[in-house]
Amino acid sequence: MFTMNQTKVSEFLLLGFGNLHNLNIIFFILFLTLYIFTVIGNVLIITLVSTNVHLQSPMYYFLCHLSCSDIVLSTTIVPNMLCALLLGGKTMSYVGCISQLYFYSGTIITECYLLSVMSYDRFLAICNPLRYSSIMDCKLRIGLSLWTWLLGLTLNLNGVLPVANFNFCHDNIIDHFYCEVSPLQKLSCSDTSLLVMKAFLFSLPLFIVPCGFIIVTYVYIFLTIMKIPSTSGKQKTFSTCSSHLIVVGTFYGTLIAKYMIPSTEHSLLINKIVSLLHTVFTPLFNPIIYSFRNQDIKMALKKNF
Protein backbone atom coordinates (compact mmCIF):
# COMPACT_ATOMS: atom_id res chain seq x y z
CA MET A 1 0.00 0.00 0.00
CA PHE A 2 1.04 3.59 -0.69
CA THR A 3 2.39 5.14 2.51
CA MET A 4 2.50 8.72 3.70
CA ASN A 5 3.73 10.20 6.98
CA GLN A 6 4.72 6.71 8.15
CA THR A 7 1.19 5.39 7.76
CA LYS A 8 0.06 2.07 6.35
CA VAL A 9 -3.39 3.43 5.51
CA SER A 10 -3.65 5.20 2.16
CA GLU A 11 -7.43 5.70 2.06
CA PHE A 12 -10.44 5.90 4.33
CA LEU A 13 -13.98 4.60 3.97
CA LEU A 14 -16.67 7.10 4.94
CA LEU A 15 -19.78 5.19 5.96
CA GLY A 16 -22.03 8.25 5.84
CA PHE A 17 -25.40 7.13 7.21
CA GLY A 18 -24.68 3.42 6.97
CA ASN A 19 -27.44 2.41 9.39
CA LEU A 20 -30.15 3.96 7.21
CA HIS A 21 -29.72 1.94 4.01
CA ASN A 22 -33.44 1.88 3.20
CA LEU A 23 -33.64 5.68 3.30
CA ASN A 24 -30.38 6.47 1.48
CA ILE A 25 -32.09 7.35 -1.84
CA ILE A 26 -34.58 9.62 -0.09
CA PHE A 27 -31.80 11.39 1.81
CA PHE A 28 -29.73 11.61 -1.38
CA ILE A 29 -32.54 13.45 -3.20
CA LEU A 30 -33.21 15.67 -0.18
CA PHE A 31 -29.60 16.73 0.39
CA LEU A 32 -28.92 17.13 -3.33
CA THR A 33 -31.90 19.50 -3.54
CA LEU A 34 -30.71 21.43 -0.48
CA TYR A 35 -27.19 21.67 -1.90
CA ILE A 36 -28.48 23.00 -5.24
CA PHE A 37 -30.60 25.63 -3.48
CA THR A 38 -27.65 26.52 -1.23
CA VAL A 39 -25.39 27.22 -4.20
CA ILE A 40 -28.12 29.05 -6.12
CA GLY A 41 -29.11 31.16 -3.10
CA ASN A 42 -25.56 32.23 -2.26
CA VAL A 43 -24.62 32.85 -5.89
CA LEU A 44 -27.80 34.94 -6.18
CA ILE A 45 -26.71 37.06 -3.20
CA ILE A 46 -23.27 37.59 -4.74
CA THR A 47 -24.78 38.46 -8.12
CA LEU A 48 -27.30 40.93 -6.67
CA VAL A 49 -24.68 42.75 -4.59
CA SER A 50 -22.24 42.87 -7.51
CA THR A 51 -24.75 44.22 -10.04
CA ASN A 52 -26.90 46.64 -8.00
CA VAL A 53 -25.71 50.13 -7.13
CA HIS A 54 -27.94 50.27 -4.03
CA LEU A 55 -26.17 47.23 -2.57
CA GLN A 56 -22.62 48.59 -2.68
CA SER A 57 -22.39 49.33 1.05
CA PRO A 58 -19.82 47.59 3.29
CA MET A 59 -22.54 45.45 4.92
CA TYR A 60 -23.40 43.78 1.60
CA TYR A 61 -19.74 43.58 0.62
CA PHE A 62 -19.08 41.41 3.70
CA LEU A 63 -22.29 39.50 3.00
CA CYS A 64 -20.79 38.48 -0.37
CA HIS A 65 -17.78 37.02 1.43
CA LEU A 66 -20.09 35.17 3.82
CA SER A 67 -21.90 33.68 0.83
CA CYS A 68 -18.57 32.64 -0.70
CA SER A 69 -17.55 30.89 2.52
CA ASP A 70 -20.94 29.13 2.66
CA ILE A 71 -20.43 27.84 -0.88
CA VAL A 72 -16.94 26.58 0.00
CA LEU A 73 -18.22 24.93 3.20
CA SER A 74 -21.08 23.13 1.43
CA THR A 75 -18.96 22.08 -1.53
CA THR A 76 -16.26 20.72 0.77
CA ILE A 77 -18.72 18.41 2.56
CA VAL A 78 -21.91 17.71 0.60
CA PRO A 79 -20.67 16.12 -2.71
CA ASN A 80 -18.76 13.39 -0.84
CA MET A 81 -21.71 12.88 1.46
CA LEU A 82 -24.00 12.43 -1.56
CA CYS A 83 -21.64 9.79 -2.96
CA ALA A 84 -21.64 7.98 0.38
CA LEU A 85 -25.46 7.98 0.40
CA LEU A 86 -25.73 6.78 -3.19
CA LEU A 87 -23.06 4.07 -2.96
CA GLY A 88 -23.51 3.05 0.66
CA GLY A 89 -20.07 4.43 1.50
CA LYS A 90 -17.41 6.69 0.02
CA THR A 91 -13.71 5.90 -0.32
CA MET A 92 -11.49 8.90 0.23
CA SER A 93 -7.72 9.03 -0.14
CA TYR A 94 -5.50 10.04 2.75
CA VAL A 95 -4.61 13.31 1.02
CA GLY A 96 -8.27 13.94 0.17
CA CYS A 97 -9.31 13.39 3.77
CA ILE A 98 -6.71 15.79 5.16
CA SER A 99 -7.57 18.32 2.44
CA GLN A 100 -11.25 18.15 3.34
CA LEU A 101 -10.39 18.67 7.02
CA TYR A 102 -8.21 21.66 6.06
CA PHE A 103 -10.83 23.46 3.97
CA TYR A 104 -13.63 22.64 6.40
CA SER A 105 -11.81 23.99 9.46
CA GLY A 106 -10.41 26.94 7.49
CA THR A 107 -13.87 27.97 6.31
CA ILE A 108 -15.30 27.70 9.83
CA ILE A 109 -12.57 29.99 11.21
CA THR A 110 -13.08 32.40 8.30
CA GLU A 111 -16.81 32.59 9.02
CA CYS A 112 -16.12 33.26 12.70
CA TYR A 113 -14.02 36.28 11.81
CA LEU A 114 -16.36 37.38 9.02
CA LEU A 115 -19.28 37.48 11.43
CA SER A 116 -17.21 39.52 13.89
CA VAL A 117 -16.22 41.93 11.10
CA MET A 118 -19.89 42.28 10.12
CA SER A 119 -20.78 43.05 13.74
CA TYR A 120 -18.05 45.73 13.79
CA ASP A 121 -19.55 47.20 10.63
CA ARG A 122 -22.99 47.37 12.30
CA PHE A 123 -21.38 48.87 15.42
CA LEU A 124 -19.83 51.70 13.40
CA ALA A 125 -23.02 52.32 11.39
CA ILE A 126 -25.25 52.56 14.48
CA CYS A 127 -22.95 53.88 17.22
CA ASN A 128 -20.80 56.21 15.12
CA PRO A 129 -22.88 57.07 12.02
CA LEU A 130 -21.24 60.44 11.30
CA ARG A 131 -17.78 58.90 10.86
CA TYR A 132 -18.98 55.58 9.42
CA SER A 133 -18.21 56.35 5.78
CA SER A 134 -14.77 57.76 6.52
CA ILE A 135 -13.77 54.85 8.78
CA MET A 136 -15.26 51.95 6.82
CA ASP A 137 -13.78 53.02 3.50
CA CYS A 138 -12.88 50.77 0.57
CA LYS A 139 -9.35 50.17 1.81
CA LEU A 140 -10.49 49.03 5.27
CA ARG A 141 -13.24 46.73 4.04
CA ILE A 142 -10.92 45.01 1.54
CA GLY A 143 -8.24 44.66 4.22
CA LEU A 144 -10.68 43.18 6.75
CA SER A 145 -12.10 40.68 4.25
CA LEU A 146 -8.63 39.57 3.14
CA TRP A 147 -7.51 39.11 6.74
CA THR A 148 -10.52 36.91 7.56
CA TRP A 149 -9.63 34.53 4.72
CA LEU A 150 -5.91 34.66 5.50
CA LEU A 151 -6.47 33.90 9.18
CA GLY A 152 -8.88 31.08 8.36
CA LEU A 153 -6.57 29.37 5.88
CA THR A 154 -3.41 29.68 8.00
CA LEU A 155 -4.44 29.38 11.66
CA ASN A 156 -6.26 26.11 10.97
CA LEU A 157 -2.92 24.52 10.08
CA ASN A 158 -2.22 24.29 13.81
CA GLY A 159 -5.02 21.74 14.06
CA VAL A 160 -4.65 20.05 10.67
CA LEU A 161 -0.89 19.43 10.69
CA PRO A 162 -0.93 17.32 13.90
CA VAL A 163 -3.70 15.19 12.39
CA ALA A 164 -1.71 14.82 9.17
CA ASN A 165 1.12 13.36 11.25
CA PHE A 166 -1.05 10.69 12.87
CA ASN A 167 -0.04 7.08 12.20
CA PHE A 168 -2.87 4.88 10.91
CA CYS A 169 -2.02 1.20 11.05
CA HIS A 170 -5.07 -0.99 10.57
CA ASP A 171 -8.67 0.24 10.60
CA ASN A 172 -9.65 2.87 8.01
CA ILE A 173 -13.43 3.01 8.46
CA ILE A 174 -14.88 6.39 9.50
CA ASP A 175 -18.47 6.25 10.72
CA HIS A 176 -19.26 9.78 9.56
CA PHE A 177 -20.00 11.61 6.32
CA TYR A 178 -16.82 13.72 6.31
CA CYS A 179 -13.30 13.64 7.73
CA GLU A 180 -13.11 15.10 11.21
CA VAL A 181 -10.49 15.21 13.95
CA SER A 182 -12.37 13.02 16.44
CA PRO A 183 -12.86 9.89 14.25
CA LEU A 184 -9.34 10.23 12.83
CA GLN A 185 -7.96 10.35 16.35
CA LYS A 186 -9.83 7.15 17.21
CA LEU A 187 -8.37 5.39 14.15
CA SER A 188 -4.79 6.42 14.88
CA CYS A 189 -2.49 3.83 16.42
CA SER A 190 -0.11 6.44 17.85
CA ASP A 191 -0.43 8.53 21.00
CA THR A 192 -2.41 11.55 19.84
CA SER A 193 -3.58 13.00 23.16
CA LEU A 194 -0.82 15.60 23.49
CA LEU A 195 -1.10 16.75 19.87
CA VAL A 196 -4.89 17.05 20.08
CA MET A 197 -4.65 18.91 23.41
CA LYS A 198 -2.22 21.44 21.94
CA ALA A 199 -4.43 21.93 18.89
CA PHE A 200 -7.52 22.32 21.10
CA LEU A 201 -5.89 24.87 23.42
CA PHE A 202 -4.67 26.87 20.44
CA SER A 203 -7.95 26.74 18.52
CA LEU A 204 -10.15 27.66 21.50
CA PRO A 205 -9.29 31.40 21.31
CA LEU A 206 -10.03 31.30 17.58
CA PHE A 207 -13.71 30.86 18.43
CA ILE A 208 -13.93 32.58 21.80
CA VAL A 209 -12.31 35.87 20.72
CA PRO A 210 -14.64 36.51 17.71
CA CYS A 211 -17.70 35.42 19.73
CA GLY A 212 -16.74 37.67 22.62
CA PHE A 213 -16.11 40.57 20.25
CA ILE A 214 -19.58 40.11 18.71
CA ILE A 215 -21.21 40.11 22.15
CA VAL A 216 -19.40 43.30 23.19
CA THR A 217 -20.28 45.15 19.98
CA TYR A 218 -23.95 44.22 20.28
CA VAL A 219 -24.05 45.38 23.90
CA TYR A 220 -22.97 48.82 22.66
CA ILE A 221 -25.43 48.60 19.76
CA PHE A 222 -28.35 47.80 22.07
CA LEU A 223 -27.37 50.59 24.45
CA THR A 224 -27.31 53.02 21.52
CA ILE A 225 -30.67 51.80 20.22
CA MET A 226 -32.25 52.26 23.67
CA LYS A 227 -31.27 55.94 23.57
CA ILE A 228 -33.33 56.55 20.41
CA PRO A 229 -36.48 58.42 21.53
CA SER A 230 -39.02 57.10 19.01
CA THR A 231 -40.24 53.49 18.91
CA SER A 232 -40.25 53.48 15.10
CA GLY A 233 -36.65 54.67 15.11
CA LYS A 234 -35.65 51.87 17.46
CA GLN A 235 -37.39 49.27 15.30
CA LYS A 236 -35.85 50.60 12.09
CA THR A 237 -32.35 50.67 13.56
CA PHE A 238 -32.67 47.21 15.09
CA SER A 239 -33.94 45.76 11.79
CA THR A 240 -30.62 46.66 10.14
CA CYS A 241 -28.78 44.16 12.37
CA SER A 242 -31.49 41.58 13.14
CA SER A 243 -30.57 39.39 10.16
CA HIS A 244 -26.95 39.32 11.24
CA LEU A 245 -27.95 38.43 14.79
CA ILE A 246 -30.00 35.46 13.58
CA VAL A 247 -27.11 34.23 11.40
CA VAL A 248 -24.66 34.58 14.32
CA GLY A 249 -27.04 32.71 16.66
CA THR A 250 -27.54 29.89 14.15
CA PHE A 251 -23.84 29.54 13.33
CA TYR A 252 -22.50 29.58 16.89
CA GLY A 253 -25.47 27.60 18.21
CA THR A 254 -24.79 24.63 15.93
CA LEU A 255 -21.02 24.98 16.37
CA ILE A 256 -21.23 24.94 20.18
CA ALA A 257 -23.74 22.08 20.16
CA LYS A 258 -21.49 20.05 17.88
CA TYR A 259 -18.35 20.31 19.98
CA MET A 260 -20.06 20.10 23.37
CA ILE A 261 -21.54 16.66 22.59
CA PRO A 262 -19.38 14.02 24.33
CA SER A 263 -17.61 11.65 21.97
CA THR A 264 -19.42 8.42 22.85
CA GLU A 265 -21.05 5.73 20.78
CA HIS A 266 -24.64 6.56 21.75
CA SER A 267 -24.09 10.22 20.75
CA LEU A 268 -22.79 9.38 17.26
CA LEU A 269 -26.18 9.84 15.61
CA ILE A 270 -26.75 13.12 17.45
CA ASN A 271 -23.31 14.29 16.33
CA LYS A 272 -24.19 13.49 12.72
CA ILE A 273 -27.48 15.39 12.98
CA VAL A 274 -25.80 18.47 14.47
CA SER A 275 -23.08 18.22 11.80
CA LEU A 276 -25.82 18.19 9.15
CA LEU A 277 -27.35 21.34 10.63
CA HIS A 278 -23.93 22.96 10.67
CA THR A 279 -22.66 21.98 7.21
CA VAL A 280 -25.86 21.59 5.15
CA PHE A 281 -28.65 23.69 6.60
CA THR A 282 -26.75 26.74 7.91
CA PRO A 283 -25.22 27.65 4.49
CA LEU A 284 -28.76 27.44 3.05
CA PHE A 285 -30.26 29.32 5.98
CA ASN A 286 -28.04 32.41 5.59
CA PRO A 287 -29.21 33.61 2.12
CA ILE A 288 -32.83 32.85 3.06
CA ILE A 289 -32.58 35.07 6.14
CA TYR A 290 -31.01 37.96 4.25
CA SER A 291 -33.47 37.57 1.35
CA PHE A 292 -36.66 37.57 3.39
CA ARG A 293 -35.68 40.00 6.16
CA ASN A 294 -33.81 42.63 4.15
CA GLN A 295 -35.77 45.22 2.19
CA ASP A 296 -32.81 46.18 -0.02
CA ILE A 297 -32.33 42.56 -1.11
CA LYS A 298 -36.09 42.26 -1.79
CA MET A 299 -36.06 45.40 -3.93
CA ALA A 300 -33.01 44.16 -5.86
CA LEU A 301 -34.76 40.82 -6.47
CA LYS A 302 -37.88 42.55 -7.78
CA LYS A 303 -35.80 44.82 -10.00
CA ASN A 304 -33.77 41.99 -11.52
CA PHE A 305 -36.64 39.55 -11.93
Buried (B, 14 or more C-beta within 10 A) or exposed (E): EEEBEEBBBBBBBBBBBBEEEEEBEEBBEEBBEBBEBBBEBBBBBBBBBEEBEEBEBBBBBBBBBBBBBBBBBBBBBBEBBBBBBBEEBBBBEBEBBBBBBBBBBBBBBBBBBBBBBBBBBBBBBBBBEEEBEEEBEEEBBEEBBEEBBEBBBEBBBBBBEBBBBBBBEEEBEBBBBBBBBEBBBEBBBEEBEEBBEEBEEEBEEBBEEBBEBBEEBBEEBEEBBEEBEEEEEBEEBBEBBBBBBBBBEBBBBBBEBBBEBEEEEEEBEBBBEBBBBBBBBBBBBBBEBBBEBBEBBEBBBEEEE
